[in-house]
């Protein structure tokens, strides 16, 4: 029967995906707790398949499967980020469990369908925990760091702008809309958080720790006058990302004793983004941080296509342009130009080393 073939394929696919995740947690992450949780889920799935093992094997016909040729000819995905590897195997198992729960309902086995649904939601939770944990370790070298600024976006919504940023290769997005009400920020950032999770991008909230928790962002970016890092870490927990703005060597050195994942360095040049903003710190501070501060950093403030070369040649690997990107008539073309400049300067810098 076709339904037994469907069940057999999905029982196997779910178990195989979970086994990959289980071994990754065991041998790569050395996380025995997560490995044990995944093993429990895999064994529960095997218990259900054992109820129909003779029927499943009898109706199995792997060589006659019309999907076999598609799988064999499919161009293999490459994983340049561990999160993509984890997500691919979680998706494999979750989708298979959805198919199996529907088959159980078709077979009038409602309790079994509910149990499989519970296992699927357990995988969603484990996926979120594992990928968030990895997010703190992500380093995007020679990359662009995106920030929203809807008032400069030529009438486009933040959602439209962020979609184009992500499509053009930006992997970190910070939501910053100080002039909007909290209700507006909550609605908008929730939508952007879902988009970034779907597209495997890091999503951060500027200033608001409570907002970051409500929309399940990957973390926050704090200013010197915002909630202290120590208190933010208590609320956010150990797995969330915390960035901290710095404007002087003293602040950069102080950040080393805090539980932060990166610092913002700037504003490098003068910027009109803040009415009461900090004065430009210049290239000297950037050079100081690159040379003496052993922590990831983002260069920010007044950076444009015209001066980004100066930033890149001084060692900055993560660079933020706000108005120059969101205010561009074609965001994708702008990002393409910026990436070309960064690639050229990266090559030049490597040749000088």
Secondary structure, DSSP 8 states (H G I E B T S, - for coil): -HHHHHHHHHHHHHHHHHHHHHHIIIIIS--HHHHHHHHHHHHHHHHHHHHTHHHHHHH--GGG-THHHHHHHS-----SSHHHHHHHHHHHHHHHHHHHHHHHHHTT-HHHHHHHHHHHHHHHHHHHHHHHHHHTT---TTEEEEE--GGGSTT--HHHHHHHHHHTT--EEEE--TTS-HHHHHHHHHHHHHHHHHTT-EEEEES-HHHHHHTT-SEEEE-TTSS-HHHHHHHH-TTSEEEEEE-SHHHHHHHTTS--SEEEE--SS--SS-TT-----HHHHHHHHHHH--SEEEE-SS--TTTHHHHHHTT-SEEE-SHHHHTSS-HHHHHHHHHHHHHHHHHHHHHH-
